[in-house]
Amino acid sequence: MIEDLNIFTAIEDINNIHCLNIEQKNAYDEIISHVNKKQNDMFSIDGSGGTGKIYLYRAILAKLRCNGHIALAMTISGVVTSILLGG
Ligand SMILES: Nc1ncnc2c1ncn2[C@@H]1O[C@H](COP(=O)(O)OP(=O)(O)OP(=O)(O)O)[C@@H](O)[C@H]1O
């Protein structure tokens, strides 16, 4: 658990929170809001290739980790996991 709390967060990912487009920002706000309210929910982020899903995931993971949450990135693809810090 200590290791999970100490996952490196790239400053770039934190800065990118301010660069999210409207759709990314809507999803980001919704997910962060649910976490802050301790509401258990599941979200699915879908979109064509290159539309910014990973960019959004990284922003969400950065925000949660900066706020002291444990945020683990799990995927069914090893390639995707390798580009998500702490995956
Ligand atoms: N809001 C944004 N501002 C600037 N660049 C962005 C933004 N969103 C995404 N990008 C850039 O667009 C490119 C594609 O984004 P990303 O890899 O997140 O897409 P993706 O939907 O996960 O793609 P794929 O499904 O192919 O894996 C990346 O270079 C990323 O840095």
The ligand as a Gaussian input file, in Angstrom:
#p B3LYP/6-31G(d) Opt

LIG

0 1
 N       -6.494000      18.052000     -24.573000
 C       -5.386000      17.795000     -25.283000
 N       -4.506000      18.786000     -25.525000
 C       -3.374000      18.558000     -26.236000
 N       -3.022000      17.366000     -26.745000
 C       -3.869000      16.338000     -26.541000
 C       -5.084000      16.492000     -25.801000
 N       -5.709000      15.296000     -25.769000
 C       -4.916000      14.444000     -26.429000
 N       -3.816000      15.057000     -26.895000
 C       -2.715000      14.467000     -27.677000
 O       -3.307000      13.733000     -28.753000
 C       -2.574000      12.550000     -28.995000
 C       -3.512000      11.346000     -28.874000
 O       -3.976000      11.263000     -27.524000
 P       -4.114000       9.863000     -26.776000
 O       -2.916000       8.994000     -26.979000
 O       -4.488000      10.171000     -25.366000
 O       -5.355000       9.249000     -27.563000
 P       -6.078000       7.848000     -27.380000
 O       -7.521000       8.081000     -27.579000
 O       -5.691000       7.227000     -26.065000
 O       -5.470000       7.035000     -28.593000
 P       -5.492000       5.435000     -28.870000
 O       -6.909000       4.971000     -28.740000
 O       -4.960000       5.332000     -30.249000
 O       -4.570000       4.836000     -27.843000
 C       -1.435000      12.515000     -27.987000
 O       -0.276000      13.028000     -28.612000
 C       -1.918000      13.446000     -26.887000
 O       -0.826000      14.036000     -26.198000

